[in-house]
Amino acid sequence: MPNIGPLEIIIVLVIVLLIFGPKRLPDIGKSLGRGMREFKDSVTGKDKHEDHSQLEEARAEAAPTVTPQATTEEEPARPASTANPTNAS
């Protein structure tokens, strides 16, 4: 099997550019990268849910717990008609 050199790679890239056009190439690259990442994660056994739960646990350990204080005076809700007064002149 012959080796693939830089000239062959350039030829393939030019053909891809002619077929798909410059507007669709970023979307194709993004989709290809996402697919490769998902494949790698499935092969290594990583899961998004596991990563998310580990991240949440790390945040919970690092962040101090803050309890919101209740305010004694709350502003009453205004009717919708008087929320934004406008000049009718």
Stockholm file with secondary structure:
# STOCKHOLM 1.0

chainA/1-89         MPNIGPLEIIIVLVIVLLIFGPKRLPDIGKSLGRGMREFKDSVTGKDKHEDHSQLEEARAEAAPTVTPQATTEEEPARPASTANPTNAS
#=GR chainA/1-89 SS CCCCCHHHHHHHHHHHHHHHCTTTHHHHHHHHHHHHHHHHHHHHTCCHHHHHHHHHHHHHHHSCCCCCCCCSCCCCCCCHHHHSCCCCC
#=GC SS_cons        CCCCCHHHHHHHHHHHHHHHCTTTHHHHHHHHHHHHHHHHHHHHTCCHHHHHHHHHHHHHHHSCCCCCCCCSCCCCCCCHHHHSCCCCC
//
